[in-house]
Amino acid sequence: MNKLLQVHWSKTAEQDLLAIISFIHNASPHAAVKAFSGIKDKTADLLLLPEGGRVVPELLAQGIAHHRELIIAPWRVIYRMSSGTIFVLAVIDSRRNVEDVLLERLIRTNL
């Protein structure tokens, strides 16, 4: 494990994860625990291979190449690296359009 790197979850990403786990928990507490562990374990693996995720295609099309994502079906975990820290920025349902989600969030923060 790379001791110089650390994973930091943004408030938005934490809220995304909480919403996902709460939704799953209503149907199956066991499945919620499994989903939570899977997402947290996969993001912790970024310490070993920080560039292991792919560049986010929708952002790359806009000329933004420094955001990457892990696919943890059915979710997309969007992150970026800066100054030895991996910032987890969002956890989005892969069945949603990423551009719509990001636009929605931008509008919400500007209200």
N, C-alpha and C positions, 0 to 999 in steps of 0.2 A: 504494500500500500504506500502511496506517495505521501509522505508526512508533510510536504510543503503545501499540498492542495487541501481545500476544505469545500464542503458543499453547504451552500446557504440557500434556504428557501425564502422566496419573497412572500410578503403578506398575501398577495394575490394567489400565488401558487398554493399556499397553505389553505386559503379559503376554497380554492378549487378542489383540493384533496378532501377537505372536510365535507363539502357538498356531495362529492362522489360517494364517500364512505357512508355518510348519513342516508343517502338514497338507497344504497345497497343494503344497509343494515335493516331498513324497514322490511325488506323481503327475506333476508337471511343474515343474521349476525355472523355466522361462520364465514360466509362468502365475503362479508365486509372486512373481516380480519385478514383473510387471504389476499384480498385486493390491496389493502393497505400495506401488508408485508411485501407483496410483490413490487409495488411501486417504490417503496422506500429502499428495498434491497437493490433494485435495478439502478436507482439514482445514486446509491452509495457506490455501486460498481464504477461510476464515472471517475472515482478517485484512481482507479487502475488504468482506465483508458478514457481520458476526458474528451477525446475527439472521436469516440466510438459511435456517437450518433451522427445521423446524416444532417446536412444543411437543410433548413426548412425550405422546401421548394417554392412555396407561395411568397416567402420573403426574398429568396434569391431572385425571383422574377422581378422584384422591385429594386434589385441591386444591393440587398442586405444579406451579406454572406457570413456574418459572425454569430448568428443564432443557429443552434443545432437542436435536434430533437431525438428522443428515444421513442420508439414505438413499443408500447406495452399494451397490446390490444385489449380493449378497444380505445385506449387513450394515447394521446401524444403529449409527451413531457418536453416542453420547450425550455432550453437553457442557453446560457452563454458563459464563456470564461473570461475573467478579467483579473489581473494581478494575483494569480494563484488561488482564486476563488471561483468555484463553479456556482453560478447563480441559477437556480431553478425558478423560472419566471411564470410558467403556466402549466396546468394539466387540463387538456381539452379533449372532449369526446371526439374521436376521429371521424365520427359520422357527421360532425358539424363542419361547416366551412370556416377554416381558420381566419380568413380575411373578414368574414362577418363577425366572428367573435372578437377579434382585435378592434374592429371599427366600433362595435358596441361598447367595448371597454373604454376606448378613447372618448366617445361621446359622454359616457357616464362620468368620467373624471373631469370633464370640462363643464359639467352642469353646475 
